[in-house]
């Protein structure tokens, strides 16, 4: 499969002038929104504030916090900011507000979303993020108006890395696996979606504007949403 084939399935060609993809499922952090914000927040700001609160070195704070992150990775706790506020004794939502200026949308995301709406595709934000995080990001970026529906790992009862998410997502949205495009920046999540049988799964490279990622040969990938715009 090629990007040109994805575009044809999405926008149409001579055989099918409207394209047969009906649902476009899009991850949020790293895919639509620059992951630099989250990298800075969780790997720098949170350890810094925690080190001050606990009166320990930044290095020691980082070591302790990364161990906690690792322990809860792949669970519903992973993106639950209320859980992390309680675990770390910090007001995570308030800290996010302090650096909200770092939240930014990847290039050509809005161009892509506008065409999806114009072509009457069902556009679904599909994320592991906590609802407070979604509200915070949508308020800052104004992307919320483009989505027909939002489904989260809490709604589905399991993170996107697991088949149960996709089983419940299909039941919730009523899509045909062959008529879905899903885009995510996390390889494990993209693998999960492809394994479940979603026909069109793309990996978004360059999740963070400050970190260059190499193309993944296992799955079809894009660096920029301009690659998916109709010609």
N, C-alpha and C positions, 0 to 999 in steps of 0.2 A: 504494500500500500504506500502511496505517496501523498504529499500535501496537496497536489493537484487533484487526486482522487477524493480527498476529504472535501476540498472546495466544491467539487462537482456534486458530491452527495449533499452538501450543505446548501449551495446556491442554485444548483441545477446545471444541466447541459442540454445538448440536442435531444437526447433520449428522454430526459425528465427535466423540463424547463424550470421546475420549482425546487428540485432537490428532494430527496426522500427523508432526510434527517428532520425529525419533528421536535426533539428535545435536545437542548444544549445545557449540559451540567458543568458548572464552573466552580472550581475551588477559589477561595478568597486570598489568603495570605501566601505570598510568593508567586501566585498565578496572576491574579488581577492587581493586587496591591504589593508594592515593593517590600520584600522581606527584611530590608535593612532596618526598618523600625523595630521589628520583633527581635532581630539579632542584637541590636543595640540595647533594647529594653531588658531582655532576659539574661544576656551574657555580660552586660556592663552595668547598667543602671541599678538593677535589682541587687546584684552582689555588692555594689558600692554602698547603697543605702543600708543593706543588711549588715555589712561590716561595721558601719558607723553605729547602728543600733546595738549590735552585739559587742562592740569594742574589740573587734578582731581585725586582722589584716585583710586587705582585699583578696589576696591569694587564698587565704584560709576560707573566707566567705565563699569565694568562687568554687573551691573544692567541695565544700559542704552542699552548696546549692546544686551544682552539676550532678552530684551523687543522687540528690532527691529527684531531679529531673529524670535521670536515667531509670530510677526505680519505678516511676509512674508513667514512663513513656509507653504509648500503646494502650492506655486505659482512658476512661472518661475523665479521670482526674487531670490528665495531661493539659487540657485546655480550659479547665474550670478555674477561673480567676478568683472565685470565692474560696475555693479549696486552697489556692496558693496564698491568698491573704491570711487565712487561718494558720497554715503551715509555717509561714515565715514571719507572721506578726507584722505584716506590712499592708497598707491600703493600696492594693494593686491598681484599682480603677483610678484613684487619685494620682498615683505616680504616672499612669499612662497619660492623663490630662496634661501633666507637666511637659511632656515631650510630644504632644499631639502634632506639632509642626513637622515632625519627621515622617508622618504618614503621607504616602504619595502613591499615585496610581501609575502602573506601568504604561509605557508608550502605546498608543493606538488601541487601548482597551475600550475607551468610550466609543471610538469609531466602530469597532467590532460590535459592541452592544447595540448601538444605534441601528446598524444594518440588520441585526437579528430581530429587533423589534419591528422594523419596517417590513421584513419578510415573514412576519407573524410566526416566528419560532417560539416554542415554550422555553423560557430562559430561567434556569434554576440555580440559585446559589447553593452549593453543596459542600459543606464545611464541617470540620471537627471543632470549630471555634465556639466559644461560649457566647450565649445571646448578648451579654453585656459588651463583649468584644465586638460582635457584629454591629450592634447599635452605635458604638463608639466610632468604628471605621466607616460605617455608612453615613454618619453625620458629618464626618470630616471630608469624605470624598464625594458625597452626593450620588453614589452609585445605586442606592437602593431602588430608585425609580425604574430601573431597567429590569428588575426581576419579577417574574410571575409568582415565584414561590421560593422560600428558603427552607432547606432541610439540613438538620444538624445531626451530629453523632448522638446527642442526647435524645433527639426525636426518634432516631432509629434504634436506640438502645445499645449501640456498639460503634466504635470508631470505623472510619472508612477503610482501614487496613484489613478488615474482616468481611467475609462473604455475607454475614448477617445484615450488614449495612445495605448492601445492594439488593438483597432479597426484599427487605422492608422498603427500600427506595422505589423499587419497581412496583410493589403493591400500592405505595402511596401515590406515585405519579402516573401509573398505568401506561408506561412506555413499552415499546417493542425494542428488544436489545439491539436489533439491526438498524434501528432508526435513531440512535443516540450518539451524540458526541460528548465526550467527557475530557476535560483538561485539568491537569493537576501538576504541581511542581515536585511532588514527592514520589520517588520511584516505587516504594512499597505500596502506596495507594493506587498508583496507575496500574501496577501489576495486579492488584486485587480486582480492580474494575475489569481489566482485560480477561483475567481468569474467570470472572463471573459470566463473561460473554458479551460485554458491551462491544459493539462492532468498531466504533471509532474512539480510540483512546490516544490522547496526545500528552506528551510530557513537556512542561514549560521549563525551558532552560533560563538561566539568568534570573533566578528567583530574587536575588538581591542585586541591586544596581552596583554595589560595591564589591561584588564577588563574581568572578568569571567562572562559569561551569562549562565543562566539556560536553559535547553531544553524546547522548546515550545510544549505543548501537542496537540495544535490545528493543526499544520502542521508538516509534516515530516521535519527533520532537520539533518544537519551534523555539526560536529565540525571541521573536517579536510577533505581536498579534497582527501586524501588517501582512504577514505571510498568509493569513487566512481571509483577508478581505477579498471580495469579488473583483475580478479583473475588469 
